[in-house]
């Protein structure tokens, strides 16, 4: 019997089209088998997720506890100024570039407008108001006055806090270290010479 006269197999040939159809069917079946509820249950749980409604938070500011009700989108700067009346922290621009809103959070210089108030719970927040106790003022404030390190005054509270945080970490800093360490703050009036003289004098002491 010749080859072309041999009976054909009853099993259909395996083709690329058949493979693709089979793969698509399997994917569809898997998608149907896993319902949205099952997918949500399988997803990892996120902690500390808040909705858009106002919530009560407690902040430790200058050694005192303050409970306020705010929306989760509210920044620390807004709470300090609008709710706690601590206006030394300044809002100079919309892009947190000047450093006028510098505060200390757990001892570290931070821009208050770049932090949500809700994420600052459980942390120690310190504003420029904490550097004065009656007639006693922090040496950084006295140094700013002595070296005429201010003009319009908008950047001054932020610079004072930045200097205090820097000297706490680098009490014996050099002039070069001071200039580099305070590079995150801007003075539009250009009183950098007085600011650096103040910081350098305190570092030498």
ABEGO torsion letter per residue (X at the ends): XBAAABBBBABBBBBAAAAAAAAAAAAAAAAAABBAAAAAAABBBBBGBBBABBBBBBBBBGGBBBBBBBBAABBAAAAAAAAAGBAABBBABAAGAAGAABBBBGGBBBBAAABBAAAABGBBBBBAAAABBEABBBAAAAAAAAAGABBAGAAAAAAAAAAAAAAAABAABBAAAAAAAAAABBBAAGAAAAAAAAAAAAAAX
